[in-house]
Amino acid sequence: MLEKGVRRPDAPAVRVPPEVYWATTIMDALNPDSALKPEADPEPGLDRHAHRNLLLLTCCQAVGQSCNTMMFAATGLSVITFYHRPDLANLPVTMQHLGVMIWVFPAALLMQRIGRNIGFRVGSLFGMAGATVMCTGLYTANFLVMCLGGLILGYAVSCLQMYRFAAAELVPVSYRAKAISWVTAGGVAAAVIGPSLVRVTHDLVMPLYLATYAAIFVLHVIVFTIMSFINFPSVASSAAAAGPAESAIPPRPLWEIASQPRFIASAIAGMLAFGTMSFIMSASPLAIVGCGFPHAEAHWVIFMHVLGMFVPSFFTGNLINRYGVTTVMSAGIVLMLVGVITALSGIDAWNFRIALTVNGVGWNFLFVGATALVTTCYRPNERGKAQALNDLLVFSTTATSSFMAGFLQDRWGWQPLNWFSVLLMMAAAVAVIWLRYQRASLSPAH
């Protein structure tokens, strides 16, 4: 491909409209022949600056994801210490997901306006405020205050989920899948930090888990500090790097972006991946304790689950580049179904451990693949609203899943809950199959 502005000597001088230039060059990632098929990286490697930024962002992912893991592991068990409605025990977590739905558009549009650096640090401030409110609610045994704390924490989580998009913006297009995978790998540390802090802090002071929410406050302070050392592209530099041809293209309406077959399929896959994972993860601590196992066993299962979610990120990007994104997503669906079958086969400790671990691995393959596809569906001047819509859809599903998990676990039990998960995975399989079918008919400009 000729460089921009260069033409063959024998070619007539023709002015290429910006829309055509975008479709054939910058938006080449929208071409099914380049984005969905396995391909080798055309770049020889990333420079030290890019590696440093990705490493620091991975550290933020590790610490921030630890807070999320602690919320999943501690909230249901802390609520039932004073509020004797097990079916509503996970409502503060549900409110956190609802908060993501409420805050994701303001957070994304704020970042597009003022930049990632300040936007992410605003998210950390909300995290500190939310943790403080959670502590207050637990100390005063006020269930509604704890729900408010979850709602405030939703802003911090909405920013946390955008780390993967920020990673894609720090590297060339050919490294997007790897960058998303590398930053997501920060969850491996979260698998150690989060459950370990819960085990250490859950009975450190009374009432139970009060010190856990205080630890979440400290972790958000750490994220706030690390963010100040990451060099994200400024709003002005991003516009300059886009070039005049790309800048001349007005952003498309949100409905037009969302109507692309690839966006629809990838959003559905991401929704069902996160929704099913949240469904199982939220219910598992209550199911484990309900089966007579100690709280420590619930912490251990969550630890193995989070390891399963994030350890594969060290190689998921390479798998996508080698075998293709739809193949990796299909493998994720199969693994999540294997986890459900394991859960249905018994209620011993190892049934819970294996089921949740395999569920985590399947989530990683399906969700990282879906995220990589979403990043190919929008232009730089459309990223705020496109990313926000994707995460709004994803977390509307997780909010419903986390609420229904406690309700169904209390009313139906662990095994019927897993049978319901089979239906969710069947729907994800339909989305991936539809995506494969669409490959041949998608045009580069669509």
N, C-alpha and C positions, 0 to 999 in steps of 0.2 A: 504493500500500500504506500502510495506517495505521501510525503509529509504535507501538512496543511500549507496551502499557498503555493505548492509546486506542481507544475503541469508538464506533460511530455512536450518536447519541441514541436512535434507534428500535430499536437492537439489544438483545436481552436480555443481562444480565450473565452470561457463561459463562466459567468458569475454563478457560483453554487449558492442556492438559498440556504440560510442558516438551518432550516428544518431538515433539509436533505443532508447537510454536512453532519448534523448531530446524529441522524439515523444511521449513517454509514460509517462513522468513526467513533465519536464519544460514546454513543449508545450501542456500540458493537456488542456490549454485554447482553443486550436484549435479543441478539441473534441466537436462536436455538442452536445453531451449528457451533457457536463459540461458548455459550454459557452452560448448556446442559450436557454437552458431550465431554468426555475426559479430554484434558488438554495439558500440555507441558507448560511450565512457567516460562514466558519469553524473557523475563528479567533475570539477570545473573544473581541478584541478591539484594537485600535491603541494606541501607547504610546504617552506621552506628546511631545516628539520630533517630531513625525510625524504630530501631530495635529498642533504644532507651525508652521512647514514648510508649511502645507496646508493653514493655516490661513494667513500667510504672502503672499503666492502665490495668494490667493484669493484677498487680498488687491491690489496686482499688477494688477490682472485681472480687478478689479473695476476701478482703476485709468486709466489703459491703454485702457480699453473698452470705457471709457468716451471720450477719444480723438477720437476714431473711431465714436462714436455717434455724436460728435460735427462736424466731417467732413461731415457726412450724412446730418445733420440738417442745416449746414451753407453754404456749398459749392455752391449748386445750386443757393441759394438766394443771395449770395455775388457776384457770377459771373455776374448775370443779372443786377447788379447795374452799370456795365460799358461795358459789352460785350453783345450786343443785339441779341444773337442767343440762344433762350431757348432750342433748340434741342441739343446744345452742352454744356449746363450749367453744366451738371454732368461729363464732361470729366476729370476734375482733380480727381474726385473720381474713375473714370474708370482707370486713370493712376496709382492711388494707388493700385488698384487690379492688374493691369499689373505689377507694381513693386513687388507685392507679388509673381507673377509668375516668375519674373526674379530672385528675391533674395532668394526664398524659398530653393532651393538646396544649394547655398553657405552658407546660414544661418544654415541649418540643419547639413551639413557636418562639418562646423566650430564647432558647439556645440558638435558633436560626437568626435571631435579631442581635443578640449580644455575644454569641460565641459559646462553645462548649465549656471552656474553663470556668467562667463565672456561673454558667447555668448548672454545672455539676456541683459546685460548691453551695449554691442555693439549696440544692437537693440535700446536701449533708446537714445544713442548718435545720431543714424540716425533719431530718432523721433525729437530730438531737432533741428537738421539740417533741416529737412523737414518743420517743423513749421516756422523756420526763413525764408526759401525760400517762403513759402506761404504768410507770412506777406509782404515780399518784392514785390511779384507779385501783391498782392491786393493794396498795397500802390502806386505802380507805374502804376496800371491799365494794367498790362501785363498778358494776358491770358496764353501765353506759359510758363511764369515763374511759374504761379500757377500750370500748368500741371507738370512741373518739380518738384515742391514741393510735389505733390501727388506721383510722381514716387519714390522720396526719402523716403517718409513716408511708402511706401510699404515694406521696409525692417523692420521697426518697427512693422508693422502689421503682417508680416510673423512670427516674434518672438512672438508676442502676441498670435497668433493662436496655437503656440506650448506649451503654458502654460498647455493646457489640457493633452498633452502627458507627460509633465514633472510631472504633478500631478499623473498620472498612475504609474510613475517610483518611486514615493516616498512611495508607499504603497504595501502590498501584492497583489497578483493577484485577490483574492476574493473581494478586495475593489476597484478595478479599476473603475467600473461604478459609485460607490459613490464618489470617489475622483474626477473624471472628472465632475460629477454633482455639487459637492461642489464648486470647483474652478470656474466653469461656473456661479455659483450663484453670484459671484462677480459682474456680470452684473446688479444685482438689484441696487447696489449702483451707478453703471454707469448710470442707468436710471434716477437717481436723479441728480447726479453730472453733467452729460453732458448737457442735455437740460436746467438745471438751469443756468449753466455757459453761455450757448448761450443766454438765455433770459436776463441775467445781463450784458453781455459784448457786445452784437451785436451793440448797439448804444453808447457804452461808449466813444469811440473816433471815429473820421472820418478817412478814409471811414468806412462805416458799416462793421462789423464783423472783423475789424482789431484786436481789443482786444481779439476776440475769438481765433484767431490763436496764439496770444501771450500767452493765457491761456493754449493752447495745449503744448507749449514749457515748461511751468512751470510743467505741469502734467508729462511730460517725465522725468524731473529732479527728481520728487518724486519717480517715478518707479525705476529709477537708484539707488536711495538711499535705498529703501526697499530691492532691490535685494541683496544688500551686506549682509543682515542679514539672508538670506535663505541658509540652508546647503543642497545643492544638492549633490548626490553621485558623487565623482570625477571619471574621466575616469579610473584611476588605480583601485579604489575600486570597481567599477562596474565590471571590468574584473575579479578581485579576487573573488567577490561574485558569479560570474557565474560558477566558478569551472572548473577544468581541462576537464571534459567530454564535457561541453558546449563550452569551449574555443577551443576545438579541432575540432569543426564543422565549416568549412569555410562558410562565408556568401554566400547565394544563389544569382544568377544573378537577377537583378531587374525585368526582364521579368517573371521569375519564380514566384517571390512573387506576382507580379501584375496579373498573370494568375489564381490565386486561385479564385474559385467561390465566396468565402466569401469576398475577397478583392474587386472584381469587383462589387458585389452587394452593399457593404457598401460604396464604393467610389461613385457609381452612386447616392445612396440615399443622401449622404452628399453634392454632387454637386447640386442636384436638390433642396434640402432643403435650402442651402445657396443662390443658384441662384434665386429661387423664392422669398425668403425673401428680397434679395437685389433689385430685380426687383420692388417689391411693395414699399419697403421703400424709394428707390431713387426717385421714381416718385411721391410719396404722397405729399411732400412739394409743388412741382410745381402744382399738381392737386388741392390742398387745396387753395392755393393763387389764382389759376386760376378760382376757383368757387366763388371768391369774399370774402373769409374769410381772416382775418388779419394774419400777420406772426406769431403772438403769438399762433394762433390756430394750425399752422403747428408744432410749438415747442411742444405744448401740446400733439398732436397726436403721435409725435415721442417718447415723454416721456412714453405714455401708451404702445406703441409698444415695447419699450425696456424693460419695466416692464414685459410684456407678454413673452418676450424672456427669461428672466432670473429668475423670481420668481419661476417658476416650478422646477428649478434646486435644490431647497431645498428637493424635494422628487422624482425627476426623477430616481435617482440611486436606491432608494428603490422600485420604480415601476418596474424597469428592473429586479431586483433580484426576485421580487415576481411573476410577470406575464410573464416575458420573453422579450427579446429585440425586437423581431419582432412584438410582440403585441403592445408594446409602440410605435414603429415606425409607425405601421399602424394607431394608434390613432392620431399620429402627422399629417399624410396625411389627415385624415378625418377633423381635426380641420383647417388645412390650406384651405381646400375646403370650409368649413363653412365660413371662413373669406372672401373668394372670393365671395361667394353667398351674404353675407352682403354688400360687396362693390357694387355688381351689382344691389342691390335692391333700391339704392337711393344715393343722393349726399348731404345729410344733414350732419351736424357736427358729429352726433352720428353714422352715417354710416361709416365715416372715422375712428372714435375712436374705435368702436367695431371691424371693419374689421382688422385694424392694430394690435389690442391687441390679437385677436384670432389667427391671422397669426403668431404672436410672440410665442405664446404657442405651436402651431403646429411645428414651427421651432425647438423649444427646444427638444421636444420629438423625432423628426426625426433625428436631428443632433447629440444629445448626444448618442442616440442609435447607429448611424453609427460610431461615434468615438470609442465607446466601442468595436465594432466589429473590427475596423481597428487594435486596439492594440493587437488583438489575431492573427494577420496574419504575424508577423515577430519576429525574434529572437533579443536579445539585440545588437548583432553586425551588425544587418541589419536595426536598427531603423532609422538612419539618412536618408538613401535613401528612405525607405518605407514611412516615415512620410512626407518627402519632395514631393514624387510623389503624395500622397493623397492630400496634400494642393495645389500642382500645378494644379491638376484636379479641385479641388473645386474652386480655385480662377480664373481659366480660365473661369469658368462658371459665377462667380460673376462679373468679368470684362466685359464680354459680356452683362450680365443682366443690370448692372448699366448704360452702354452706351446706350443700347437699350431702357431703361426706359425713359430717357429724350427725345429720338427721337420719340418713339411711343406715349408718352404723348402729345408731340407737334403736331404730325401728325394725330394720331388716336383719342386720348382722353383717359380718365380714364377707361371707361367700356370695350372697346376693349382690352386694356392692361390686364385687369383682366380675360377676356376670354382666352387670351393667357396663363395666369398662370394656367388655368385648364389643359391645355395640359401638362405642366411641371409636375403637380401633378399626372396625369395619368401615366406618365413615371416612376415617383417614386414608384407608386403602383405596377407597373410591376416588378421593381427591388426587392421590398420586397416580393412579391409573389414568384418570382424566388428563393430568398434566402430561403424561407420556403420549397420550393420543393427540394432544394439542401441539406437540413439538413440530410435527410436519406442516401444520397450517399457520403457525405464527410467523409474522413478517418482522424484519428488524425494527421497523418503525412502530410496531404495535406494543 
